[in-house]
């Protein structure tokens, strides 16, 4: 009986952690994708690819992920300061978890290079997110994406 309870609680904690990772990934992706003022069709298409391929998100509903991404974008457009603060709060949940922080950053960057234009504004946003997560962009294996200009 106690083992069943323990397993149930463990699964619930894993689902909650997965949900937090989904929210953080969508928030980081929205912040980076919108940094240059526009989210291209290619970036939106890449979002679907990322959601299908990222193991940590496969157990979650892809449509829900897109809804979260769109809600963050809408909040950033309608109430930029408040939307940004809320998005950063979702990302900060993983501050101190280097492995998941790096994965968040790589997912956001993968989205942004879909249109083959990783703008300086997007690069600055990545650097800011890395600072929030207490990691360095160089530690995220982004050498091919982030080039000195």
Number of C-alpha atoms within 10 A of each C-alpha: 5 7 8 9 10 11 11 12 12 12 12 12 12 12 14 12 15 17 18 16 22 26 21 25 28 29 28 29 28 25 24 28 29 20 19 17 11 9 17 15 11 14 20 17 13 19 23 15 13 17 23 16 10 12 10 16 18 14 13 16 14 17 11 12 20 16 13 19 24 15 16 25 24 14 17 20 14 11 12 14 12 12 20 20 13 16 24 18 14 19 26 18 17 21 16 13 13 16 12 17 26 22 17 26 26 21 20 25 23 21 26 30 18 18 16 10 11 20 16 15 15 23 21 14 19 25 19 15 25 22 13 19 23 16 20 17 20 12 12 18 14 15 11 6 16 20 10 7 4
